[in-house]
Amino acid sequence: MSHRGALHPVVLLIVATVLYGCSTGGTGAGGDTQEGSADVAAGRDLYAQNCAVCHGPQAEGTAQGPTFLHEVYVPSHHADEAFQAAVARGVQPHHWDFGPMQPIPGLARDEVTDITAHVRSLQAEAGVID
């Protein structure tokens, strides 16, 4: 049985995850910003504990991870569900050359929702989103 021209299932999974993370936007399941159900203050604390070391205290990025204050991370390109997927499964590099992000164990969905709301608030302060 020849596999010539066929993509390995792991490659397909990685490509699908990247495309999902880059294309889930708009409204509806997985695409909307859940500001009404999120706690930005709790998200600020959780971000400081789990994300700031790589993404910077104000989401400005570091030598270990990219800034979230870039148009690549606006909701229309990386919806809130992309943050959920990154925390749960990690991320293979596809926009930057920082290497892969490992999953962040121990964070519940609602905590990631709070972190995302905090990131969105920083993006709004920086004028990246309205």
C-alpha positions in Angstrom: 0.0 0.0 0.0 1.6 3.3 -1.1 1.4 6.5 0.9 3.0 8.5 -1.8 1.2 11.9 -2.0 -0.8 11.3 1.2 -0.2 13.4 4.3 0.5 11.7 7.6 -2.5 11.9 10.0 -0.4 13.8 12.6 0.5 16.4 10.0 -3.2 16.8 9.1 -4.1 17.2 12.8 -1.4 19.9 13.2 -2.5 21.8 10.1 -6.2 21.5 11.1 -5.4 22.9 14.6 -3.4 25.8 13.2 -6.1 26.7 10.7 -8.8 26.4 13.3 -6.8 28.7 15.6 -6.3 31.2 12.8 -9.8 31.2 11.4 -12.2 30.9 14.3 -13.7 34.3 14.5 -17.0 36.1 14.5 -19.9 35.0 16.6 -21.3 31.8 17.8 -19.7 28.8 19.5 -16.0 29.3 20.0 -15.8 32.6 18.1 -17.2 35.3 20.3 -15.5 37.3 23.1 -17.2 36.3 26.3 -16.9 39.6 28.1 -20.2 39.2 30.0 -19.2 35.9 31.6 -15.5 36.7 32.2 -13.8 38.2 35.2 -11.0 40.5 33.8 -9.5 41.1 37.3 -9.2 37.4 37.9 -7.8 37.0 34.4 -5.1 39.6 35.2 -4.0 37.5 38.2 -4.1 34.2 36.3 -2.3 35.8 33.3 0.5 37.0 35.7 0.8 33.5 37.2 0.7 31.5 33.9 1.4 33.7 30.9 3.5 36.7 31.7 6.8 34.9 31.9 6.6 34.3 28.1 4.2 36.9 26.8 5.2 39.8 29.0 3.5 41.4 32.0 1.5 43.7 29.7 1.2 41.2 26.8 4.1 43.0 25.0 6.0 39.7 24.4 9.4 38.6 25.6 12.3 36.6 24.1 10.3 33.5 25.0 7.0 34.4 23.5 5.1 36.7 21.2 3.2 39.8 22.0 -0.6 39.6 22.1 -0.7 43.3 21.1 -0.4 42.5 17.4 -3.2 42.3 14.8 -2.5 38.5 14.5 -4.2 38.0 17.9 -7.3 40.1 17.3 -10.6 38.1 17.7 -11.2 38.0 13.9 -7.9 36.1 13.5 -7.4 34.3 16.8 -10.8 34.0 18.4 -11.2 33.2 22.1 -11.4 29.5 21.4 -7.8 29.7 20.0 -6.6 30.7 23.5 -8.5 27.7 24.9 -6.9 25.3 22.4 -3.4 26.8 23.0 -3.7 26.3 26.8 -5.2 22.8 26.5 -3.1 21.4 23.6 -0.1 23.7 23.1 0.7 25.4 19.9 3.1 24.7 17.1 4.8 27.9 15.8 3.0 29.3 12.8 3.4 33.1 13.0 6.6 33.6 15.0 9.9 31.8 15.5 9.6 31.3 19.3 9.3 27.5 19.2 6.3 25.5 20.3 4.2 26.5 23.3 3.6 23.6 25.6 0.1 23.0 27.1 -0.5 24.8 30.4 -1.9 22.1 32.9 -4.2 23.0 35.7 -6.2 25.8 34.1 -10.0 25.3 33.8 -12.0 26.7 30.8 -13.5 29.5 32.8 -10.0 30.5 34.0 -8.8 30.7 30.4 -11.9 32.7 29.6 -10.9 35.2 32.3 -7.3 35.3 31.0 -8.6 35.9 27.4 -10.8 38.7 28.7 -7.8 40.3 30.3 -5.7 40.0 27.1 -8.6 41.5 25.2 -8.7 44.4 27.7 -5.0 45.0 27.1 -5.5 44.9 23.3 -8.3 47.5 23.7 -6.1 49.7 25.8 -3.3 49.5 23.2 -5.8 50.3 20.4 -5.4 46.9 18.7 -9.1 46.2 19.0 -12.1 48.4 19.6 
